[in-house]
Amino acid sequence: MLPPGEMFPANEPAYRVSFPRLGSGIRIRAIERGDPASPPVLHVHGWGCTAYTFRYAMPAVAGAGFRAMAVDLKGHGLSDKPQDSAGYTIDGMVEHLREILDALGLDQPVLVGHSLGGTLVYHFASRYPGRVASLGLISPAGLTGVPRMRLYHLLTPRFLTPVIRRVRSRTIVRAALKRVYGKRGHFTERDVEEYVAPVQFPDYGSAIRELLHSYDWKAAKHRQLRVLDLPAAGIWGSRDHMMPSNGMEIYRGLLPQIVLTRVEDAGHVVAEETPEEVNEALLALLRTTTMESSAR
């Protein structure tokens, strides 16, 4: 498997990598590209992923004059992997994201989230609206449910945790990638290696199992959702099997300023499958955010 030093962004000189320690004591991996003095855009990945998800977005964002940043959330990638279930609830993850912003010295960044990361940045903005400039939601999964989530829970009971910790299968990763891609793109063997790399760490499997079971994937049924007056973009693929068919409609009411972009024939990992269309929508959001900030 890829050793840590060969995982994205490896030795690419355009990137800077750091490992800040949060107030809770957890150490995370942070990656950035672009002028450190430019307005920050923090990218937040989804369940089981890493900052690698944004390998196409970060160069475009930095090239447009922003400080492109991404992190490995706790439990993932090269960040620490605590095992406490309470830390992986929505509230626990919101506070984790707050600690990340504090540690990185980010006051009011643009937050871009994919999949679970998309709903997480919405929940964060709901609790801390003054700390967010705008929201980019890429295939945000987890407000109105995830198809087959009950099956995923049934297949990962707690008593199987010792087995989950030992899983090292590239076959499983290839099968997962086939499910989340649509018809517009194809994953590579390098993609497989990047996504399988974290399983070399024994605590990885059990940590993401805790997140799978502790995060509320039907928050719209169980929580009071807040309407946010923020610039926002919502981007998803028409062949996204990880979201309900009407999964983006809820955001029309929650984010009245949202601009929705449906990418035909793309799947759940739309930022990887059709990066040009996703980047175009994100850069439009950044231009709007910049204009609104200048007008204040």
Order of alpha helices (4+ residues) and beta strands (2+ residues): beta-beta-beta-alpha-beta-alpha-beta-alpha-beta-alpha-alpha-alpha-alpha-alpha-alpha-beta-alpha-beta-alpha-alpha
